[in-house]
């Protein structure tokens, strides 16, 4: 969740960056962020993973979604487990 209470989900995490699925410019997009940027601009929350995933899928159907964001959400659904993201906030 960012400081304006917008939700996002970590779709993929690397050593120096992470990809978030979030609303940007009115639709759901997959965006790349440096790990330090995420630590500065986003907050870890105890928002339930399944609830966040469902909310983003619903937002995508209402607002629109890019192919990359849709593919990322599909992979998260297929994996069926919450991605490890705590290291992004240390």
C-alpha positions in Angstrom: 0.0 0.0 0.0 1.4 3.4 -0.8 1.0 6.5 1.4 -2.3 7.4 -0.4 -3.6 3.9 0.5 -3.5 2.6 -3.1 -2.9 -1.2 -3.1 -0.4 -3.0 -5.2 1.0 -6.5 -5.3 4.6 -7.6 -5.8 4.4 -9.7 -9.0 8.1 -10.5 -9.2 11.1 -9.6 -7.0 14.7 -9.5 -8.0 17.8 -8.5 -6.0 17.7 -4.8 -6.9 14.2 -4.3 -8.2 10.6 -5.5 -8.0 7.7 -5.4 -10.3 4.3 -4.2 -8.9 0.9 -4.6 -10.4 -0.9 -1.4 -9.5 -3.2 1.3 -10.9 -1.3 3.8 -12.9 -2.9 6.4 -15.3 -6.3 4.9 -14.7 -5.6 1.3 -15.4 -3.8 -1.7 -14.0 -0.2 -1.9 -15.1 3.0 -3.8 -14.3 5.6 -1.3 -13.2 9.3 -1.8 -12.3 10.7 -0.2 -9.1 14.1 -0.1 -7.4 14.0 -1.8 -4.0 14.9 1.4 -2.2 12.1 3.2 -4.0 9.6 0.7 -2.8 10.9 1.0 0.8 10.6 4.8 0.6 7.2 5.0 -1.2 5.3 1.9 -0.2 4.3 0.4 3.1 4.0 -3.2 4.0 0.5 -4.0 5.2 -1.3 -6.9 6.7 -3.9 -6.6 3.9 -4.7 -10.3 3.1 -2.9 -11.5 0.0 -6.0 -13.3 -1.4 -8.1 -10.2 -0.8 -5.6 -7.9 -2.5 -5.3 -10.2 -5.5 -9.1 -10.4 -5.9 -9.4 -6.6 -5.5 -6.8 -6.0 -8.2 -8.4 -8.5 -10.6 -11.8 -6.8 -10.0 -10.2 -3.4 -10.6 -8.6 -4.6 -13.8 -12.0 -5.7 -15.2 -13.5 -2.3 -14.3 -10.6 0.1 -15.2 -8.7 -1.9 -17.8 -5.5 -3.9 -17.5 -2.4 -4.3 -19.7 -1.4 -7.7 -21.0 1.8 -7.7 -18.8 -0.3 -7.0 -15.6 -2.9 -9.6 -16.6 -0.1 -12.2 -17.1 1.5 -11.3 -13.8 -1.8 -11.7 -11.9 -2.5 -15.0 -13.7 0.9 -16.3 -12.6 0.2 -15.3 -9.0 -3.2 -17.1 -9.2 -1.6 -20.2 -10.7 1.1 -20.3 -8.1 -1.5 -20.1 -5.3 1.0 -18.8 -2.7 1.9 -15.4 -1.4 5.2 -14.0 -2.8 7.9 -13.3 -0.3 8.3 -9.5 -0.2 9.3 -8.6 3.4 13.0 -8.1 2.3 11.8 -5.0 0.2 10.8 -3.2 3.4 14.0 -3.9 5.5 
